[in-house]
Amino acid sequence: MDTAVVGLVATVVGAVSGVVGTLATTRLGGTEQRRTQNDQSARQERTTAYTKLVSACSRTYRLGYAVHVAVQDTHGRAAPSPGVAERLQEFNLAVESALEIVSLVKLHGPEEIARAADNLASAMSGWHREVAFLAQGEGDTQWAGEAIELYEEWEERFIALARKALSSAPVLA
């Protein structure tokens, strides 16, 4: 073969391999970029869900604590103090709202966070139930006190786990 032909073939092979290499690099880079964007999106969705739950729990706690104190103040009286029924209803609505957000948190996970959210929901519902029993004159103040303590413990645990999950570099699955 002539040297010119060999040079021409080498040039064509080099150009084709350069184009193939560039395409492969671009494809891999695009895949990595999509993965990074998906991870960032998932992390943002988790952050939003966790934040909503913490805010809902804070509201629930304020309403629940107020009605809990009001019910304890009237415990043993023939008639509950005015406004207790309305406060108890507000507490109930706040609990229901928070429970909806718990479902969102469980959807986004990870498993440890989902379990903590479930336990928080159970503690929240239990506390509401005990306060409602007190309001009806059927409850036990010690059980209601223990229910609020359990709720506080699970809220703290959820916050700690959420903070840990969101501060770690890799997204938890």
N, CA, C and O of each residue as an XYZ file, in Angstrom:
692
protein
N       0.826     -1.177      0.000
C       0.000      0.000      0.000
C       0.867      1.236      0.000
O       1.995      1.272      0.491
N       0.288      2.193     -0.557
C       0.951      3.482     -0.661
C       0.895      4.186      0.696
O      -0.087      4.031      1.422
N       1.886      4.925      1.040
C       1.968      5.637      2.311
C       0.826      6.627      2.459
O       0.328      6.837      3.566
N       0.411      7.230      1.374
C      -0.678      8.202      1.426
C      -1.987      7.517      1.812
O      -2.784      8.058      2.579
N      -2.197      6.303      1.262
C      -3.423      5.566      1.562
C      -3.419      5.145      3.042
O      -4.439      5.244      3.723
N      -2.266      4.677      3.527
C      -2.152      4.276      4.923
C      -2.412      5.487      5.824
O      -3.103      5.362      6.835
N      -1.884      6.618      5.481
C      -2.087      7.837      6.258
C      -3.554      8.249      6.264
O      -4.098      8.674      7.284
N      -4.184      8.111      5.084
C      -5.593      8.471      4.967
C      -6.470      7.533      5.812
O      -7.391      7.993      6.486
N      -6.189      6.227      5.779
C      -6.939      5.248      6.570
C      -6.733      5.528      8.063
O      -7.688      5.473      8.838
N      -5.517      5.822      8.465
C      -5.231      6.116      9.863
C      -5.971      7.366     10.313
O      -6.461      7.428     11.440
N      -6.053      8.356      9.443
C      -6.763      9.587      9.766
C      -8.257      9.316      9.958
O      -8.873      9.807     10.903
N      -8.825      8.529      9.048
C     -10.262      8.205      9.136
C     -10.540      7.403     10.411
O     -11.500      7.683     11.129
N      -9.689      6.399     10.688
C      -9.876      5.584     11.897
C      -9.747      6.461     13.142
O     -10.527      6.310     14.082
N      -8.808      7.343     13.164
C      -8.616      8.243     14.296
C      -9.814      9.167     14.482
O     -10.257      9.391     15.609
N     -10.331      9.695     13.399
C     -11.479     10.592     13.474
C     -12.717      9.846     13.980
O     -13.449     10.358     14.827
N     -12.949      8.638     13.461
C     -14.107      7.845     13.888
C     -13.988      7.483     15.369
O     -14.961      7.580     16.116
N     -12.799      7.069     15.786
C     -12.641      6.714     17.207
C     -12.782      7.942     18.092
O     -13.266      7.821     19.218
N     -12.388      9.088     17.639
C     -12.562     10.326     18.401
C     -14.021     10.679     18.552
O     -14.454     11.076     19.634
N     -14.785     10.542     17.491
C     -16.218     10.829     17.528
C     -16.919      9.843     18.455
O     -17.752     10.238     19.271
N     -16.581      8.551     18.330
C     -17.189      7.532     19.193
C     -16.831      7.800     20.659
O     -17.688      7.681     21.536
N     -15.611      8.149     20.921
C     -15.190      8.453     22.294
C     -15.914      9.663     22.857
O     -16.329      9.661     24.015
N     -16.064     10.688     22.045
C     -16.771     11.894     22.475
C     -18.237     11.584     22.772
O     -18.788     12.043     23.772
N     -18.858     10.804     21.895
C     -20.263     10.431     22.113
C     -20.426      9.610     23.398
O     -21.360      9.830     24.168
N     -19.516      8.670     23.619
C     -19.588      7.835     24.825
C     -19.397      8.684     26.077
O     -20.110      8.499     27.063
N     -18.454      9.601     26.049
C     -18.198     10.474     27.181
C     -19.406     11.371     27.454
O     -19.795     11.568     28.605
N     -19.989     11.907     26.395
C     -21.167     12.761     26.547
C     -22.330     11.978     27.138
O     -23.036     12.473     28.016
N     -22.527     10.759     26.657
C     -23.622      9.925     27.171
C     -23.417      9.608     28.656
O     -24.353      9.705     29.450
N     -22.192      9.229     29.027
C     -21.909      8.921     30.428
C     -22.069     10.155     31.309
O     -22.596     10.076     32.418
N     -21.611     11.284     30.806
C     -21.744     12.530     31.561
C     -23.202     12.912     31.749
O     -23.591     13.372     32.822
N     -24.010     12.725     30.715
C     -25.440     13.020     30.799
C     -26.130     12.105     31.785
O     -27.005     12.547     32.530
N     -25.756     10.842     31.806
C     -26.332      9.885     32.747
C     -25.991     10.279     34.175
O     -26.850     10.245     35.057
N     -24.757     10.648     34.399
C     -24.327     11.063     35.740
C     -25.048     12.338     36.162
O     -25.441     12.477     37.321
N     -25.221     13.264     35.228
C     -25.912     14.509     35.549
C     -27.379     14.232     35.899
O     -27.909     14.816     36.845
N     -28.041     13.341     35.141
C     -29.423     12.992     35.452
C     -29.524     12.323     36.813
O     -30.451     12.599     37.574
N     -28.589     11.457     37.123
C     -28.591     10.794     38.422
C     -28.418     11.815     39.545
O     -29.109     11.749     40.562
N     -27.514     12.741     39.361
C     -27.292     13.779     40.364
C     -28.540     14.641     40.537
O     -28.918     14.974     41.660
N     -29.179     15.000     39.422
C     -30.402     15.800     39.506
C     -31.525     15.018     40.193
O     -32.280     15.583     40.984
N     -31.636     13.739     39.896
C     -32.655     12.913     40.544
C     -32.394     12.805     42.044
O     -33.325     12.876     42.846
N     -31.125     12.634     42.421
C     -30.772     12.568     43.842
C     -31.109     13.880     44.544
O     -31.641     13.879     45.654
N     -30.797     14.998     43.892
C     -31.092     16.303     44.483
C     -32.602     16.510     44.611
O     -33.077     17.066     45.601
N     -33.339     16.064     43.619
C     -34.794     16.192     43.657
C     -35.384     15.338     44.782
O     -36.258     15.798     45.517
N     -34.914     14.111     44.915
C     -35.395     13.224     45.982
C     -35.062     13.808     47.347
O     -35.883     13.756     48.263
N     -33.879     14.357     47.486
C     -33.469     14.962     48.752
C     -34.353     16.165     49.086
O     -34.741     16.358     50.238
N     -34.668     16.970     48.067
C     -35.527     18.131     48.292
C     -36.933     17.688     48.693
O     -37.541     18.298     49.573
N     -37.453     16.642     48.065
C     -38.778     16.130     48.413
C     -38.788     15.607     49.856
O     -39.751     15.823     50.592
N     -37.726     14.928     50.249
C     -37.627     14.455     51.631
C     -37.569     15.625     52.605
O     -38.253     15.633     53.628
N     -36.757     16.592     52.277
C     -36.636     17.777     53.134
C     -37.996     18.436     53.317
O     -38.368     18.806     54.431
N     -38.729     18.578     52.234
C     -40.053     19.193     52.293
C     -41.005     18.362     53.147
O     -41.721     18.907     53.987
N     -41.017     17.057     52.940
C     -41.909     16.183     53.715
C     -41.564     16.221     55.198
O     -42.456     16.331     56.038
N     -40.282     16.131     55.525
C     -39.859     16.143     56.930
C     -40.212     17.480     57.581
O     -40.675     17.516     58.721
N     -39.993     18.570     56.860
C     -40.287     19.901     57.378
C     -41.778     20.066     57.638
O     -42.186     20.615     58.661
N     -42.589     19.581     56.696
C     -44.044     19.662     56.881
C     -44.474     18.888     58.121
O     -45.325     19.350     58.881
N     -43.889     17.715     58.327
C     -44.271     16.919     59.488
C     -43.845     17.599     60.791
O     -44.612     17.627     61.754
N     -42.653     18.134     60.826
C     -42.186     18.812     62.040
C     -43.069     20.028     62.329
O     -43.410     20.282     63.484
N     -43.437     20.772     61.303
C     -44.328     21.931     61.496
C     -45.704     21.493     61.983
O     -46.276     22.108     62.883
N     -46.235     20.423     61.382
C     -47.548     19.916     61.802
C     -47.492     19.411     63.242
O     -48.435     19.606     64.010
N     -46.397     18.768     63.602
C     -46.248     18.270     64.976
C     -46.147     19.415     65.968
O     -46.675     19.325     67.076
N     -45.482     20.479     65.586
C     -45.359     21.647     66.451
C     -46.736     22.261     66.701
O     -47.079     22.597     67.834
N     -47.506     22.401     65.650
C     -48.872     22.940     65.783
C     -49.718     22.000     66.642
O     -50.442     22.449     67.531
N     -49.628     20.716     66.379
C     -50.390     19.728     67.139
C     -50.018     19.791     68.616
O     -50.884     19.721     69.489
N     -48.731     19.922     68.884
C     -48.277     19.979     70.272
C     -48.859     21.193     70.990
O     -49.358     21.078     72.109
N     -48.792     22.356     70.342
C     -49.322     23.573     70.967
C     -50.812     23.420     71.283
O     -51.254     23.723     72.391
N     -51.582     22.945     70.297
C     -53.020     22.775     70.508
C     -53.306     21.698     71.549
O     -54.156     21.870     72.423
N     -52.587     20.593     71.444
C     -52.793     19.492     72.374
C     -52.428     19.855     73.797
O     -53.130     19.493     74.741
N     -51.333     20.567     73.946
C     -50.903     20.950     75.286
C     -51.927     21.882     75.930
O     -52.250     21.744     77.110
N     -52.431     22.830     75.145
C     -53.416     23.779     75.680
C     -54.678     23.050     76.135
O     -55.190     23.323     77.221
N     -55.175     22.142     75.330
C     -56.398     21.432     75.712
C     -56.112     20.449     76.837
O     -56.967     20.227     77.694
N     -54.930     19.861     76.847
C     -54.542     18.937     77.915
C     -54.571     19.659     79.267
O     -55.128     19.152     80.240
N     -53.973     20.828     79.310
C     -53.949     21.613     80.550
C     -55.374     22.019     80.949
O     -55.750     21.933     82.118
N     -56.155     22.459     79.967
C     -57.529     22.876     80.258
C     -58.362     21.708     80.790
O     -59.156     21.876     81.716
N     -58.178     20.542     80.208
C     -58.925     19.360     80.644
C     -58.470     18.933     82.042
O     -59.298     18.565     82.875
N     -57.184     18.979     82.300
C     -56.692     18.614     83.625
C     -57.209     19.584     84.688
O     -57.509     19.183     85.813
N     -57.311     20.856     84.323
C     -57.829     21.850     85.262
C     -59.284     21.580     85.623
O     -59.724     21.893     86.729
N     -60.034     20.994     84.678
C     -61.458     20.740     84.936
C     -61.721     19.295     85.324
O     -62.870     18.929     85.572
N     -60.693     18.469     85.382
C     -60.885     17.044     85.675
C     -61.540     16.863     87.042
O     -61.072     17.401     88.046
N     -62.612     16.110     87.064
C     -63.319     15.856     88.307
C     -64.500     16.786     88.514
O     -65.322     16.550     89.399
N     -64.598     17.837     87.715
C     -65.751     18.733     87.829
C     -66.931     18.119     87.086
O     -66.768     17.272     86.208
N     -68.093     18.560     87.455
C     -69.302     18.045     86.810
C     -69.371     18.470     85.348
O     -69.756     17.681     84.485
N     -69.003     19.702     85.074
C     -69.069     20.195     83.694
C     -67.703     20.728     83.285
O     -67.059     21.437     84.058
N     -67.249     20.392     82.066
C     -65.960     20.919     81.611
C     -66.030     22.433     81.412
O     -67.098     23.004     81.191
N     -64.874     23.053     81.496
C     -64.833     24.503     81.323
C     -65.199     24.866     79.885
O     -65.030     24.062     78.968
N     -65.701     26.086     79.702
C     -66.108     26.496     78.354
C     -64.910     26.492     77.400
O     -63.794     26.849     77.776
N     -65.169     26.087     76.179
C     -64.133     26.095     75.153
C     -63.340     24.810     75.047
O     -62.586     24.636     74.089
N     -63.486     23.907     76.000
C     -62.706     22.665     75.950
C     -63.100     21.826     74.747
O     -62.234     21.257     74.083
N     -64.384     21.741     74.457
C     -64.843     20.939     73.314
C     -64.266     21.492     72.008
O     -63.847     20.729     71.137
N     -64.246     22.812     71.880
C     -63.702     23.425     70.661
C     -62.199     23.182     70.559
O     -61.683     22.876     69.485
N     -61.514     23.318     71.670
C     -60.064     23.072     71.678
C     -59.760     21.617     71.350
O     -58.815     21.322     70.619
N     -60.562     20.716     71.891
C     -60.373     19.296     71.612
C     -60.600     19.011     70.132
O     -59.891     18.194     69.545
N     -61.580     19.674     69.523
C     -61.827     19.502     68.092
C     -60.650     20.040     67.270
O     -60.239     19.414     66.293
N     -60.114     21.186     67.660
C     -58.936     21.743     66.970
C     -57.753     20.778     67.080
O     -57.027     20.559     66.110
N     -57.575     20.219     68.245
C     -56.509     19.231     68.470
C     -56.722     18.036     67.541
O     -55.781     17.561     66.906
N     -57.955     17.556     67.465
C     -58.274     16.425     66.597
C     -57.949     16.735     65.138
O     -57.354     15.909     64.446
N     -58.333     17.907     64.672
C     -58.047     18.300     63.285
C     -56.547     18.392     63.032
O     -56.066     18.003     61.968
N     -55.818     18.902     64.004
C     -54.361     19.000     63.866
C     -53.732     17.608     63.801
O     -52.809     17.375     63.020
N     -54.232     16.693     64.619
C     -53.724     15.313     64.586
C     -54.002     14.694     63.221
O     -53.114     14.081     62.628
N     -55.216     14.846     62.719
C     -55.567     14.287     61.405
C     -54.678     14.857     60.305
O     -54.226     14.125     59.424
N     -54.431     16.146     60.355
C     -53.565     16.785     59.361
C     -52.144     16.229     59.434
O     -51.528     15.944     58.407
N     -51.636     16.079     60.639
C     -50.281     15.536     60.812
C     -50.206     14.086     60.326
O     -49.198     13.675     59.752
N     -51.258     13.320     60.553
C     -51.256     11.921     60.120
C     -51.196     11.814     58.599
O     -50.586     10.882     58.074
N     -51.811     12.741     57.890
C     -51.714     12.754     56.433
C     -50.274     12.998     55.999
O     -49.801     12.388     55.041
N     -49.591     13.870     56.687
C     -48.201     14.178     56.350
C     -47.301     12.996     56.695
O     -46.300     12.765     56.016
N     -47.641     12.248     57.737
C     -46.873     11.043     58.082
C     -46.850     10.098     56.889
O     -45.822      9.486     56.599
N     -47.972      9.976     56.201
C     -48.024      9.114     55.012
C     -47.050      9.593     53.945
O     -46.404      8.781     53.281
N     -46.942     10.890     53.779
C     -46.002     11.461     52.810
C     -44.558     11.150     53.206
O     -43.739     10.795     52.359
N     -44.257     11.283     54.473
C     -42.909     10.986     54.972
C     -42.583      9.512     54.758
O     -41.478      9.171     54.334
N     -43.541      8.641     55.050
C     -43.326      7.203     54.871
C     -43.073      6.870     53.411
O     -42.297      5.964     53.106
N     -43.719      7.593     52.510
C     -43.521      7.376     51.080
C     -42.090      7.692     50.660
O     -41.508      6.991     49.832
N     -41.531      8.745     51.234
C     -40.187      9.171     50.850
C     -39.077      8.439     51.597
O     -37.934      8.408     51.141
N     -39.414      7.845     52.751
C     -38.432      7.047     53.476
C     -37.265      7.871     53.973
O     -37.361      9.094     54.077
N     -36.186      7.221     54.275
C     -35.886      5.793     54.240
C     -36.649      5.033     55.335
O     -37.429      5.623     56.082
N     -36.418      3.755     55.416
C     -37.170      2.876     56.307
C     -37.113      3.334     57.761
O     -38.136      3.331     58.445
N     -35.964      3.717     58.230
C     -35.813      4.144     59.626
C     -36.654      5.393     59.916
O     -37.258      5.504     60.983
N     -36.692      6.310     58.984
C     -37.496      7.521     59.121
C     -38.981      7.158     59.067
O     -39.779      7.695     59.835
N     -39.351      6.252     58.168
C     -40.747      5.837     58.047
C     -41.241      5.206     59.349
O     -42.355      5.484     59.793
N     -40.414      4.362     59.955
C     -40.799      3.743     61.230
C     -40.936      4.789     62.337
O     -41.860      4.730     63.148
N     -40.014      5.738     62.362
C     -40.078      6.800     63.375
C     -41.329      7.652     63.174
O     -41.968      8.045     64.150
N     -41.683      7.940     61.937
C     -42.898      8.707     61.654
C     -44.137      7.924     62.078
O     -45.083      8.496     62.619
N     -44.128      6.616     61.831
C     -45.236      5.757     62.270
C     -45.379      5.776     63.793
O     -46.485      5.903     64.318
N     -44.262      5.650     64.487
C     -44.291      5.672     65.952
C     -44.750      7.031     66.480
O     -45.487      7.109     67.463
N     -44.313      8.081     65.825
C     -44.754      9.429     66.196
C     -46.258      9.555     65.999
O     -46.950     10.119     66.846
N     -46.767      9.034     64.888
C     -48.207      9.080     64.619
C     -48.985      8.306     65.678
O     -50.028      8.763     66.145
N     -48.482      7.145     66.050
C     -49.156      6.346     67.085
C     -49.168      7.084     68.422
O     -50.187      7.107     69.112
N     -48.044      7.681     68.784
C     -47.957      8.417     70.046
C     -48.889      9.635     70.028
O     -49.533      9.948     71.029
N     -48.950     10.308     68.893
C     -49.806     11.473     68.752
C     -51.280     11.071     68.901
O     -52.042     11.726     69.612
N     -51.661     10.006     68.235
C     -53.044      9.520     68.321
C     -53.377      9.064     69.737
O     -54.471      9.322     70.238
N     -52.429      8.384     70.379
C     -52.641      7.936     71.753
C     -52.819      9.092     72.711
O     -53.674      9.048     73.595
N     -52.021     10.118     72.540
C     -52.134     11.293     73.396
C     -53.499     11.954     73.198
O     -54.166     12.314     74.168
N     -53.910     12.111     71.939
C     -55.215     12.703     71.660
C     -56.329     11.880     72.303
O     -57.251     12.437     72.899
N     -56.246     10.579     72.186
C     -57.258      9.685     72.763
C     -57.337      9.863     74.286
O     -58.426      9.948     74.852
N     -56.173      9.917     74.936
C     -56.155     10.064     76.403
C     -56.732     11.404     76.841
O     -57.439     11.478     77.846
N     -56.436     12.458     76.096
C     -56.985     13.773     76.432
C     -58.501     13.768     76.215
O     -59.242     14.349     77.008
N     -58.959     13.122     75.156
C     -60.400     13.028     74.904
C     -61.089     12.257     76.032
O     -62.175     12.634     76.473
N     -60.461     11.191     76.491
C     -61.023     10.437     77.625
C     -61.098     11.313     78.874
O     -62.091     11.290     79.601
N     -60.045     12.080     79.113
C     -60.061     12.997     80.271
C     -61.209     14.002     80.147
O     -61.903     14.296     81.121
N     -61.393     14.521     78.934
C     -62.447     15.516     78.714
C     -63.827     14.922     78.976
O     -64.747     15.628     79.388
N     -63.963     13.625     78.735
C     -65.247     12.957     78.973
C     -65.392     12.496     80.422
O     -66.425     11.947     80.807
N     -64.358     12.720     81.215
C     -64.386     12.307     82.608
C     -64.058     10.838     82.807
O     -64.263     10.298     83.895
N     -63.549     10.185     81.766
C     -63.271      8.755     81.828
C     -61.784      8.434     81.867
O     -61.413      7.277     82.063
N     -60.948      9.406     81.690
C     -59.526      9.152     81.544
C     -58.763      9.149     82.844
O     -59.310      9.379     83.922
N     -57.496      8.885     82.707
C     -56.581      8.836     83.835
C     -55.501      9.879     83.584
O     -54.843      9.854     82.544
N     -55.316     10.781     84.518
C     -54.347     11.861     84.324
C     -52.924     11.326     84.179
O     -52.121     11.902     83.445
N     -52.605     10.239     84.865
C     -51.265      9.668     84.740
C     -51.056      9.122     83.330
O     -50.004      9.346     82.730
N     -52.038      8.416     82.802
C     -51.906      7.888     81.443
C     -51.783      9.014     80.423
O     -51.001      8.922     79.477
N     -52.555     10.071     80.620
C     -52.475     11.218     79.717
C     -51.096     11.870     79.802
O     -50.531     12.291     78.792
N     -50.561     11.947     81.032
C     -49.214     12.505     81.208
C     -48.160     11.642     80.533
O     -47.233     12.159     79.909
N     -48.300     10.337     80.657
C     -47.359      9.427     79.996
C     -47.498      9.501     78.476
O     -46.511      9.375     77.752
N     -48.729      9.705     77.995
C     -48.958      9.799     76.550
C     -48.266     11.017     75.959
O     -47.691     10.936     74.874
N     -48.315     12.152     76.663
C     -47.650     13.347     76.146
C     -46.128     13.161     76.174
O     -45.430     13.622     75.271
N     -45.621     12.496     77.196
C     -44.180     12.241     77.267
C     -43.726     11.337     76.132
O     -42.668     11.557     75.542
N     -44.523     10.324     75.829
C     -44.191      9.427     74.713
C     -44.195     10.186     73.393
O     -43.319      9.998     72.550
N     -45.192     11.044     73.228
C     -45.264     11.866     72.025
C     -44.020     12.751     71.900
O     -43.428     12.847     70.825
N     -43.630     13.393     72.994
C     -42.450     14.260     72.970
C     -41.189     13.477     72.622
O     -40.346     13.954     71.862
N     -41.064     12.278     73.179
C     -39.897     11.434     72.884
C     -39.833     11.074     71.405
O     -38.772     11.166     70.789
N     -40.970     10.663     70.830
C     -40.968     10.271     69.423
C     -40.783     11.457     68.493
O     -40.204     11.319     67.416
N     -41.267     12.611     68.898
C     -41.034     13.798     68.083
C     -39.536     14.136     68.062
O     -38.978     14.435     67.007
N     -38.902     14.085     69.221
C     -37.456     14.336     69.290
C     -36.682     13.305     68.472
O     -35.741     13.653     67.758
N     -37.076     12.049     68.577
C     -36.396     10.982     67.828
C     -36.544     11.190     66.325
O     -35.580     11.044     65.574
N     -37.757     11.534     65.888
C     -37.970     11.778     64.463
C     -37.099     12.929     63.983
O     -36.456     12.831     62.937
N     -37.076     14.012     64.738
C     -36.278     15.179     64.339
C     -34.802     14.811     64.250
O     -34.121     15.205     63.304
N     -34.307     14.064     65.223
C     -32.894     13.664     65.203
C     -32.585     12.789     63.989
O     -31.566     12.983     63.325
N     -33.456     11.836     63.702
C     -33.236     10.960     62.544
C     -33.336     11.731     61.232
O     -32.548     11.501     60.315
N     -34.287     12.631     61.141
C     -34.441     13.430     59.926
C     -33.224     14.318     59.717
O     -32.719     14.445     58.602
N     -32.764     14.925     60.786
C     -31.575     15.783     60.690
C     -30.372     14.968     60.220
O     -29.602     15.414     59.369
N     -30.220     13.778     60.780
C     -29.107     12.915     60.390
C     -29.225     12.495     58.926
O     -28.238     12.513     58.189
N     -30.415     12.122     58.513
C     -30.618     11.684     57.124
C     -30.359     12.812     56.136
O     -29.798     12.581     55.065
N     -30.754     14.008     56.481
C     -30.582     15.128     55.568
C     -29.173     15.699     55.569
O     -28.768     16.351     54.607
N     -28.426     15.462     56.636
C     -27.075     16.013     56.688
C     -26.039     15.077     56.095
O     -24.918     15.498     55.809
N     -26.392     13.824     55.909
C     -25.432     12.884     55.330
C     -25.315     13.112     53.841
O     -26.288     13.467     53.176
N     -24.107     12.906     53.318
C     -23.829     13.179     51.899
C     -24.631     12.273     50.976
O     -25.323     12.786     50.096
N     -24.575     10.948     51.131
C     -25.345     10.118     50.210
C     -26.824     10.126     50.584
O     -27.185     10.204     51.758
N     -27.663     10.045     49.566
C     -29.088      9.992     49.801
C     -29.426      8.586     50.265
O     -29.045      7.604     49.628
N     -30.145      8.493     51.381
C     -30.520      7.194     51.927
C     -31.625      6.577     51.076
O     -32.496      7.278     50.564
N     -31.576      5.286     50.938
C     -32.612      4.614     50.140
C     -33.484      3.759     51.002
O     -34.409      3.119     50.502
